[in-house]
Amino acid sequence: FGKILILSFCDGIGVVPWAANKVWPGRVTTFGWEILQHAIRVAKHRIPEYHHMGDLLQVSDSDIENILVMEEWCAIIFAGGFPCQDNSNLRDSSHKEGIHGPKSGLIFSIAALVQRFREVYCALQLRCPLHGLWENVVGTTEEDAQVVSQLIQSYSPFVIDAEEGSYARRPRLFWVDWTVQERPHEQWTFRGPFPHLQGWAELPLLPPWH
């Protein structure tokens, strides 16, 4: 197997690349975009082969090409938990701007950057598979979630709560562009959709979730 490239936007403390390194030890290279210095220090300390790239609004075309030709990648994964402040249910509804707010609206810039990567990928005639993994809070409205699905070329989101595997209750929406199923040694319980998500936060049709 070859190396896996993770492009992590609004990377925070690097949870996605950290988890990927647990699943595929020694096979993951990460380029992360983040501007909070304390989060960057945590990610650099905890994650092997982690390259901090700074502000995602300042990515050049040469940056994109250099990353894509760095190795012969066996897979490329786009990942991001774009800012949630404007989507959160903790915000007063009269001030809840959703993805059109100044924070959560960064999803449009992320989607544009992902599209630039896709275009260079095609120009270089690369053949490895591209995948995406995205996350935000369950306070995201149905309309906004549908826009996000279109922007990032993903299935409709589904809900997973961190309490499934930890002591923290953190229900979140996840968008992926691949079908999801449990492995033989796993026992998952789908805990949603939550009441206000009924009828739109749906699972991929195939294969079935458990």
N, C-alpha and C positions, 0 to 999 in steps of 0.2 A: 504494500500500500504506500501511496505517496503522502505528501503533506497536505493538510487542510488549512485553508486561509479563512480567517474570521475577520470581517470588517465590521467593527462595533462602533455605532454612532450614539452619542450621549452615553458613553460607556460607563460612567460612574466609577464604582470600585471594581469593575470588570467581572461581574458575576457570570456572564455567558462564557467568556473565554476561560475563566477559572473552571467552570463545570465541564467545558469541552476538554480541557486538559486532564480532568479526572476520567473522562470516558475514553479519550484517545491519547494517553500519555506519550509524550515525545513526538507527536505528529501534528501539533497545532502551532501555527504562527498567527499572531494577532496584531492588527493595526487598529488602534483605538483613538477615537476623537472625543475629547473631554476638556473642559476649561476650569473645573474646580481642582485646585492644587492638592488639597488633602486627599481627594479621591484618586487623583493620578498617582500620588505616592503609594497608596495602598495597592493599586493595580500593579505598578512596577515591581513592588516588593514581593507580591504573592504569585505573579503569573510569569512563567518562563516564555521566552521568545515574544515579548510584548513590546511593541513599538508605539510610543505615544506620538500622535500627530497634531495635537492642539485643537484649534477651532475648526469645526467642519465647514464653516463658511469661507475658509481660506485655502481650500484644496485646489492645487493647480493641475492642469492636464498632465504635466510631466510626473507629478506625484502618483496619479492614477496609473499611468503606463508603467512606471518603475515598480509599483507594487504588483501589478498583474504579471510582469515578466520576471519577477524575482526568482521564482521557481516554476517547475512544471506541476501546478497544483492538481490534486485529485478531486477537490471540491472547494467551492467558495460559498461562504455563508454570510449574508448580510444580517446584522442584528441590531436592535435598538429598543430602548425604553424611552421614547421621546417624552419631554416634560409633561407632567400631569396636572400642574397647578390650575390650568383653566378648565380641566375636565372634572376635577375632584368634587365629590358630594360635600366636602367640608367647606366649599365656597358657597356663599349666599347665591341663590338662584338668579337674583337680579344682576349679579356681577359675574355670572358664569358664561364666558365667551366661547368655550370649547376650543376646537382646533383653529378658530379664527382669532384667538387671543394671542397676546405677545409671547407667551411661554409655549403652550401646546402647539401653536402655529408653526413651530420649528419643523413639524412633520413635513411641511411642503418643501423646505430646504433639504431635508434628508432624502425625500423621494427624488428630488431633482439631482442630488449627488449620486444616488443609486443608479439613476438613469444614465448619468455620465459614465459610470463604471460599466454599465451594460453595453453602451455604445463602443467604448474602447475595447471591451472584451470581444465584441463582434468584429471590430476592425482588425484585431490581432488574430482572428480566427481561432480562438481558444475553444476547447471542446469539453472541459470539465463541467459538471453540473453546477448550477447556481441555485441557492436556496435562501429563504428569508425567515427570520424569527423576530416578531415584534410584540411589544407589551405596553399596556396602559391600564389605568384604573377602570373599575366597573361603572364609574360615574359618567363615562363617555356616552354621549347620546347615540341612539340608533342611527340617526342621519350622519353624524360625524364618523361613526364606525364604518358605515358603508363607504364614505369618501376615502377613509384610510385604506380599506380593502382594495379600492380601485387604484389608489396612488401607488401602493406597494405590490400590486398584482398578487393578491393573496385570497385565500378562502375567507368567509365570514368568521369573525372571532368566536372563540369558545372561552368558557370560564374555568379557571383552576384556582383553588384556594391553597395557600401555603400550609394551612393546617393539615392537609393531606400527608405532609411529611415533616412537620415541625410543630413547635408550640405557638406559632404566630398565625393569627387569622388575617390573611391578606388576599382577599378575592381579587383576581386580576383577569383582564381580557388578554388573550394571546392570539396573534395572527400567525399562521404558517402557510407555506405553499406546498406542503407535502401531506400525505395522509398519515394519520397517527394511530397506533395501536399499542397495547401493552405487550411487553415481552413475557416469555413463560414464567420468569421468576418474580414478576411484578403483579401487584393487586391494586388497581386504581379504582377509585369511586368518583364518578362525575357528580359534582356538587352544585351544578347550576342547570339552566340559567337562573339567575336571581329574578325575583318577581318583576322588576321593571325591565328585565331583558327578555321576558318571554316573547317568543315568536320571531326573534331576529338574531340573537347570539346562538347560532346553530352550529352543530358539528359537521365536519365533512361527511358526505353521504357514505363513502367507501374508503377504507373498510370501516365497520362500526366501531365506535368507542365503547368501552366497558367501564 
